[in-house]
Amino acid sequence: MKIAATSITNANAGELLAEGAAAIARGEFDFDLSAVTEVDSAAVALLLEWQRQAVARGGRLALSGVPADIASLAKLYGVDALLDLGGAAH
């Protein structure tokens, strides 16, 4: 699923949560975040929830185009390994 939003913040995380949950329910686990340029800590929480939902459906979230800011926040919070962000940041 290509995330069309240019930001993932507290302001739109709820809406994006619903969009991602619908995609995961359809069996889509590949999420492209290359359009995202602005994030806050809500982005990390959102990705963790999408990952939880994917695992619950027998899959695993595959992220591409992950902004460096998300990777940095995830590392700061110690959850980067849970999101497989090792080489995903650009």
N, CA, C and O atoms as a GROMACS GRO file, in nm:
protein
  360
    1MET      N    1   0.085  -0.117   0.000
    1MET     CA    2   0.000   0.000   0.000
    1MET      C    3   0.090   0.123   0.000
    1MET      O    4   0.179   0.136   0.084
    2LYS      N    5   0.065   0.211  -0.092
    2LYS     CA    6   0.138   0.337  -0.098
    2LYS      C    7   0.068   0.436  -0.005
    2LYS      O    8  -0.051   0.464  -0.022
    3ILE      N    9   0.141   0.488   0.092
    3ILE     CA   10   0.087   0.589   0.182
    3ILE      C   11   0.094   0.722   0.109
    3ILE      O   12   0.204   0.771   0.080
    4ALA      N   13  -0.020   0.781   0.078
    4ALA     CA   14  -0.024   0.905   0.002
    4ALA      C   15   0.002   1.028   0.088
    4ALA      O   16   0.043   1.132   0.037
    5ALA      N   17  -0.021   1.015   0.217
    5ALA     CA   18  -0.003   1.129   0.307
    5ALA      C   19   0.143   1.171   0.311
    5ALA      O   20   0.233   1.087   0.306
    6THR      N   21   0.166   1.301   0.320
    6THR     CA   22   0.303   1.351   0.331
    6THR      C   23   0.347   1.363   0.476
    6THR      O   24   0.464   1.389   0.504
    7SER      N   25   0.254   1.344   0.568
    7SER     CA   26   0.289   1.348   0.710
    7SER      C   27   0.219   1.236   0.784
    7SER      O   28   0.109   1.193   0.748
    8ILE      N   29   0.285   1.190   0.888
    8ILE     CA   30   0.223   1.098   0.984
    8ILE      C   31   0.248   1.160   1.120
    8ILE      O   32   0.357   1.151   1.177
    9THR      N   33   0.143   1.224   1.171
    9THR     CA   34   0.152   1.293   1.299
    9THR      C   35   0.028   1.261   1.382
    9THR      O   36  -0.062   1.189   1.337
   10ASN      N   37   0.025   1.315   1.500
   10ASN     CA   38  -0.091   1.297   1.587
   10ASN      C   39  -0.219   1.342   1.518
   10ASN      O   40  -0.326   1.287   1.544
   11ALA      N   41  -0.209   1.440   1.429
   11ALA     CA   42  -0.327   1.495   1.362
   11ALA      C   43  -0.395   1.396   1.268
   11ALA      O   44  -0.516   1.402   1.251
   12ASN      N   45  -0.319   1.306   1.205
   12ASN     CA   46  -0.380   1.217   1.106
   12ASN      C   47  -0.356   1.068   1.133
   12ASN      O   48  -0.394   0.985   1.052
   13ALA      N   49  -0.293   1.035   1.244
   13ALA     CA   50  -0.260   0.895   1.271
   13ALA      C   51  -0.385   0.806   1.279
   13ALA      O   52  -0.381   0.691   1.234
   14GLY      N   53  -0.492   0.856   1.334
   14GLY     CA   54  -0.615   0.776   1.344
   14GLY      C   55  -0.670   0.740   1.208
   14GLY      O   56  -0.711   0.626   1.185
   15GLU      N   57  -0.671   0.835   1.118
   15GLU     CA   58  -0.719   0.811   0.982
   15GLU      C   59  -0.629   0.710   0.910
   15GLU      O   60  -0.676   0.619   0.843
   16LEU      N   61  -0.498   0.729   0.925
   16LEU     CA   62  -0.404   0.637   0.861
   16LEU      C   63  -0.411   0.498   0.922
   16LEU      O   64  -0.392   0.398   0.852
   17LEU      N   65  -0.437   0.490   1.051
   17LEU     CA   66  -0.454   0.362   1.117
   17LEU      C   67  -0.565   0.282   1.050
   17LEU      O   68  -0.549   0.164   1.021
   18ALA      N   69  -0.677   0.348   1.025
   18ALA     CA   70  -0.791   0.282   0.962
   18ALA      C   71  -0.758   0.238   0.820
   18ALA      O   72  -0.795   0.128   0.779
   19GLU      N   73  -0.689   0.323   0.743
   19GLU     CA   74  -0.652   0.288   0.606
   19GLU      C   75  -0.558   0.168   0.604
   19GLU      O   76  -0.577   0.075   0.525
   20GLY      N   77  -0.459   0.170   0.691
   20GLY     CA   78  -0.365   0.059   0.697
   20GLY      C   79  -0.430  -0.069   0.744
   20GLY      O   80  -0.401  -0.177   0.693
   21ALA      N   81  -0.518  -0.058   0.842
   21ALA     CA   82  -0.588  -0.176   0.894
   21ALA      C   83  -0.672  -0.241   0.785
   21ALA      O   84  -0.678  -0.364   0.776
   22ALA      N   85  -0.736  -0.159   0.702
   22ALA     CA   86  -0.816  -0.213   0.591
   22ALA      C   87  -0.727  -0.285   0.491
   22ALA      O   88  -0.763  -0.392   0.441
   23ALA      N   89  -0.611  -0.227   0.462
   23ALA     CA   90  -0.518  -0.291   0.369
   23ALA      C   91  -0.467  -0.424   0.425
   23ALA      O   92  -0.461  -0.524   0.354
   24ILE      N   93  -0.432  -0.424   0.553
   24ILE     CA   94  -0.384  -0.547   0.616
   24ILE      C   95  -0.494  -0.653   0.616
   24ILE      O   96  -0.465  -0.771   0.595
   25ALA      N   97  -0.618  -0.613   0.639
   25ALA     CA   98  -0.730  -0.706   0.637
   25ALA      C   99  -0.746  -0.770   0.499
   25ALA      O  100  -0.795  -0.883   0.487
   26ARG      N  101  -0.705  -0.697   0.394
   26ARG     CA  102  -0.709  -0.750   0.256
   26ARG      C  103  -0.586  -0.834   0.224
   26ARG      O  104  -0.574  -0.888   0.114
   27GLY      N  105  -0.494  -0.845   0.320
   27GLY     CA  106  -0.375  -0.924   0.297
   27GLY      C  107  -0.257  -0.846   0.243
   27GLY      O  108  -0.158  -0.906   0.200
   28GLU      N  109  -0.266  -0.713   0.243
   28GLU     CA  110  -0.155  -0.630   0.197
   28GLU      C  111  -0.063  -0.601   0.316
   28GLU      O  112  -0.107  -0.548   0.418
   29PHE      N  113   0.064  -0.637   0.303
   29PHE     CA  114   0.160  -0.615   0.411
   29PHE      C  115   0.277  -0.527   0.368
   29PHE      O  116   0.360  -0.491   0.451
   30ASP      N  117   0.285  -0.490   0.240
   30ASP     CA  118   0.392  -0.403   0.190
   30ASP      C  119   0.343  -0.259   0.192
   30ASP      O  120   0.246  -0.223   0.125
   31PHE      N  121   0.411  -0.177   0.271
   31PHE     CA  122   0.372  -0.037   0.286
   31PHE      C  123   0.487   0.053   0.238
   31PHE      O  124   0.600   0.041   0.285
   32ASP      N  125   0.455   0.141   0.145
   32ASP     CA  126   0.553   0.235   0.088
   32ASP      C  127   0.532   0.371   0.153
   32ASP      O  128   0.427   0.432   0.138
   33LEU      N  129   0.633   0.418   0.226
   33LEU     CA  130   0.624   0.545   0.298
   33LEU      C  131   0.704   0.656   0.230
   33LEU      O  132   0.735   0.757   0.293
   34SER      N  133   0.738   0.640   0.104
   34SER     CA  134   0.828   0.734   0.037
   34SER      C  135   0.771   0.875   0.022
   34SER      O  136   0.848   0.969   0.004
   35ALA      N  137   0.640   0.893   0.028
   35ALA     CA  138   0.580   1.026   0.017
   35ALA      C  139   0.584   1.102   0.150
   35ALA      O  140   0.562   1.223   0.153
   36VAL      N  141   0.612   1.032   0.259
   36VAL     CA  142   0.607   1.092   0.393
   36VAL      C  143   0.732   1.177   0.418
   36VAL      O  144   0.845   1.130   0.405
   37THR      N  145   0.710   1.304   0.454
   37THR     CA  146   0.822   1.395   0.481
   37THR      C  147   0.818   1.452   0.622
   37THR      O  148   0.917   1.508   0.669
   38GLU      N  149   0.705   1.440   0.691
   38GLU     CA  150   0.692   1.495   0.826
   38GLU      C  151   0.635   1.388   0.918
   38GLU      O  152   0.534   1.324   0.886
   39VAL      N  153   0.701   1.368   1.033
   39VAL     CA  154   0.654   1.268   1.128
   39VAL      C  155   0.670   1.320   1.271
   39VAL      O  156   0.745   1.414   1.297
   40ASP      N  157   0.598   1.257   1.360
   40ASP     CA  158   0.622   1.273   1.503
   40ASP      C  159   0.614   1.135   1.566
   40ASP      O  160   0.607   1.035   1.494
   41SER      N  161   0.614   1.127   1.695
   41SER     CA  162   0.616   0.997   1.761
   41SER      C  163   0.494   0.911   1.728
   41SER      O  164   0.499   0.789   1.743
   42ALA      N  165   0.385   0.973   1.683
   42ALA     CA  166   0.266   0.897   1.644
   42ALA      C  167   0.297   0.803   1.528
   42ALA      O  168   0.233   0.698   1.515
   43ALA      N  169   0.393   0.839   1.443
   43ALA     CA  170   0.428   0.755   1.330
   43ALA      C  171   0.483   0.621   1.377
   43ALA      O  172   0.450   0.516   1.321
   44VAL      N  173   0.566   0.623   1.479
   44VAL     CA  174   0.623   0.499   1.532
   44VAL      C  175   0.512   0.414   1.593
   44VAL      O  176   0.506   0.293   1.569
   45ALA      N  177   0.424   0.475   1.670
   45ALA     CA  178   0.312   0.402   1.729
   45ALA      C  179   0.224   0.341   1.620
   45ALA      O  180   0.177   0.228   1.634
   46LEU      N  181   0.201   0.416   1.514
   46LEU     CA  182   0.119   0.367   1.403
   46LEU      C  183   0.184   0.245   1.338
   46LEU      O  184   0.116   0.144   1.314
   47LEU      N  185   0.312   0.253   1.308
   47LEU     CA  186   0.380   0.139   1.245
   47LEU      C  187   0.381   0.017   1.336
   47LEU      O  188   0.366  -0.095   1.288
   48LEU      N  189   0.398   0.038   1.465
   48LEU     CA  190   0.393  -0.075   1.558
   48LEU      C  191   0.255  -0.141   1.559
   48LEU      O  192   0.245  -0.263   1.565
   49GLU      N  193   0.151  -0.061   1.553
   49GLU     CA  194   0.016  -0.118   1.550
   49GLU      C  195  -0.010  -0.192   1.420
   49GLU      O  196  -0.068  -0.301   1.420
   50TRP      N  197   0.033  -0.134   1.308
   50TRP     CA  198   0.018  -0.205   1.180
   50TRP      C  199   0.095  -0.337   1.184
   50TRP      O  200   0.047  -0.439   1.134
   51GLN      N  201   0.214  -0.336   1.244
   51GLN     CA  202   0.292  -0.459   1.255
   51GLN      C  203   0.218  -0.562   1.339
   51GLN      O  204   0.212  -0.679   1.303
   52ARG      N  205   0.161  -0.517   1.451
   52ARG     CA  206   0.084  -0.608   1.536
   52ARG      C  207  -0.032  -0.670   1.459
   52ARG      O  208  -0.057  -0.791   1.469
   53GLN      N  209  -0.103  -0.587   1.381
   53GLN     CA  210  -0.215  -0.638   1.303
   53GLN      C  211  -0.169  -0.735   1.194
   53GLN      O  212  -0.235  -0.836   1.170
   54ALA      N  213  -0.058  -0.706   1.130
   54ALA     CA  214  -0.006  -0.794   1.025
   54ALA      C  215   0.032  -0.930   1.084
   54ALA      O  216  -0.001  -1.034   1.027
   55VAL      N  217   0.100  -0.928   1.198
   55VAL     CA  218   0.140  -1.054   1.263
   55VAL      C  219   0.016  -1.133   1.304
   55VAL      O  220   0.015  -1.256   1.293
   56ALA      N  221  -0.085  -1.064   1.352
   56ALA     CA  222  -0.209  -1.131   1.393
   56ALA      C  223  -0.276  -1.201   1.274
   56ALA      O  224  -0.352  -1.296   1.292
   57ARG      N  225  -0.248  -1.154   1.154
   57ARG     CA  226  -0.304  -1.215   1.033
   57ARG      C  227  -0.205  -1.310   0.965
   57ARG      O  228  -0.225  -1.352   0.851
   58GLY      N  229  -0.098  -1.342   1.038
   58GLY     CA  230  -0.002  -1.437   0.984
   58GLY      C  231   0.101  -1.378   0.890
   58GLY      O  232   0.173  -1.451   0.822
   59GLY      N  233   0.110  -1.246   0.885
   59GLY     CA  234   0.206  -1.180   0.797
   59GLY      C  235   0.309  -1.101   0.875
   59GLY      O  236   0.324  -1.117   0.996
   60ARG      N  237   0.378  -1.018   0.803
   60ARG     CA  238   0.477  -0.929   0.864
   60ARG      C  239   0.481  -0.804   0.778
   60ARG      O  240   0.488  -0.812   0.656
   61LEU      N  241   0.477  -0.688   0.841
   61LEU     CA  242   0.482  -0.562   0.770
   61LEU      C  243   0.616  -0.548   0.699
   61LEU      O  244   0.721  -0.568   0.760
   62ALA      N  245   0.612  -0.513   0.572
   62ALA     CA  246   0.733  -0.487   0.494
   62ALA      C  247   0.729  -0.339   0.456
   62ALA      O  248   0.642  -0.296   0.380
   63LEU      N  249   0.823  -0.263   0.509
   63LEU     CA  250   0.824  -0.118   0.489
   63LEU      C  251   0.930  -0.079   0.388
   63LEU      O  252   1.041  -0.131   0.388
   64SER      N  253   0.893   0.015   0.300
   64SER     CA  254   0.990   0.072   0.207
   64SER      C  255   0.976   0.223   0.209
   64SER      O  256   0.871   0.276   0.248
   65GLY      N  257   1.080   0.293   0.168
   65GLY     CA  258   1.076   0.438   0.164
   65GLY      C  259   1.060   0.502   0.300
   65GLY      O  260   1.001   0.610   0.313
   66VAL      N  261   1.110   0.436   0.402
   66VAL     CA  262   1.093   0.486   0.539
   66VAL      C  263   1.177   0.612   0.560
   66VAL      O  264   1.298   0.609   0.541
   67PRO      N  265   1.114   0.722   0.600
   67PRO     CA  266   1.189   0.844   0.628
   67PRO      C  267   1.291   0.823   0.740
   67PRO      O  268   1.265   0.750   0.835
   68ALA      N  269   1.404   0.887   0.727
   68ALA     CA  270   1.510   0.876   0.829
   68ALA      C  271   1.459   0.918   0.966
   68ALA      O  272   1.503   0.863   1.068
   69ASP      N  273   1.366   1.013   0.971
   69ASP     CA  274   1.313   1.058   1.100
   69ASP      C  275   1.238   0.947   1.173
   69ASP      O  276   1.245   0.938   1.296
   70ILE      N  277   1.167   0.863   1.100
   70ILE     CA  278   1.097   0.750   1.163
   70ILE      C  279   1.199   0.651   1.217
   70ILE      O  280   1.188   0.605   1.331
   71ALA      N  281   1.298   0.619   1.136
   71ALA     CA  282   1.401   0.525   1.180
   71ALA      C  283   1.473   0.578   1.304
   71ALA      O  284   1.502   0.502   1.396
   72SER      N  285   1.500   0.707   1.305
   72SER     CA  286   1.568   0.769   1.418
   72SER      C  287   1.482   0.761   1.545
   72SER      O  288   1.532   0.727   1.652
   73LEU      N  289   1.354   0.792   1.532
   73LEU     CA  290   1.263   0.785   1.647
   73LEU      C  291   1.250   0.641   1.696
   73LEU      O  292   1.252   0.615   1.817
   74ALA      N  293   1.236   0.548   1.604
   74ALA     CA  294   1.221   0.407   1.643
   74ALA      C  295   1.346   0.358   1.717
   74ALA      O  296   1.336   0.284   1.814
   75LYS      N  297   1.462   0.401   1.670
   75LYS     CA  298   1.586   0.363   1.737
   75LYS      C  299   1.592   0.426   1.876
   75LYS      O  300   1.631   0.361   1.973
   76LEU      N  301   1.554   0.554   1.886
   76LEU     CA  302   1.553   0.623   2.014
   76LEU      C  303   1.464   0.551   2.115
   76LEU      O  304   1.500   0.539   2.232
   77TYR      N  305   1.349   0.502   2.069
   77TYR     CA  306   1.254   0.434   2.157
   77TYR      C  307   1.288   0.286   2.175
   77TYR      O  308   1.224   0.216   2.254
   78GLY      N  309   1.390   0.237   2.102
   78GLY     CA  310   1.431   0.098   2.116
   78GLY      C  311   1.340  -0.002   2.049
   78GLY      O  312   1.336  -0.119   2.088
   79VAL      N  313   1.265   0.042   1.948
   79VAL     CA  314   1.171  -0.049   1.880
   79VAL      C  315   1.206  -0.069   1.733
   79VAL      O  316   1.127  -0.128   1.659
   80ASP      N  317   1.322  -0.023   1.690
   80ASP     CA  318   1.359  -0.035   1.549
   80ASP      C  319   1.365  -0.181   1.503
   80ASP      O  320   1.327  -0.211   1.390
   81ALA      N  321   1.412  -0.270   1.589
   81ALA     CA  322   1.418  -0.412   1.552
   81ALA      C  323   1.279  -0.472   1.533
   81ALA      O  324   1.260  -0.561   1.450
   82LEU      N  325   1.181  -0.424   1.608
   82LEU     CA  326   1.044  -0.474   1.594
   82LEU      C  327   0.985  -0.437   1.459
   82LEU      O  328   0.895  -0.505   1.409
   83LEU      N  329   1.036  -0.330   1.400
   83LEU     CA  330   0.984  -0.284   1.271
   83LEU      C  331   1.075  -0.321   1.154
   83LEU      O  332   1.048  -0.281   1.041
   84ASP      N  333   1.182  -0.394   1.179
   84ASP     CA  334   1.276  -0.432   1.073
   84ASP      C  335   1.324  -0.310   0.995
   84ASP      O  336   1.320  -0.309   0.872
   85LEU      N  337   1.369  -0.208   1.065
   85LEU     CA  338   1.411  -0.084   1.000
   85LEU      C  339   1.561  -0.078   0.973
   85LEU      O  340   1.613   0.027   0.937
   86GLY      N  341   1.630  -0.188   0.989
   86GLY     CA  342   1.773  -0.189   0.971
   86GLY      C  343   1.822  -0.116   0.848
   86GLY      O  344   1.909  -0.029   0.860
   87GLY      N  345   1.769  -0.146   0.731
   87GLY     CA  346   1.814  -0.082   0.609
   87GLY      C  347   1.705  -0.008   0.536
   87GLY      O  348   1.721   0.026   0.419
   88ALA      N  349   1.594   0.017   0.602
   88ALA     CA  350   1.478   0.075   0.533
   88ALA      C  351   1.486   0.226   0.518
   88ALA      O  352   1.422   0.281   0.428
   89ALA      N  353   1.560   0.294   0.601
   89ALA     CA  354   1.559   0.441   0.600
   89ALA      C  355   1.630   0.495   0.477
   89ALA      O  356   1.725   0.436   0.426
   90HIS      N  357   1.581   0.610   0.432
   90HIS     CA  358   1.648   0.679   0.320
   90HIS      C  359   1.690   0.816   0.361
   90HIS      O  360   1.748   0.890   0.281
   0.00000   0.00000   0.00000
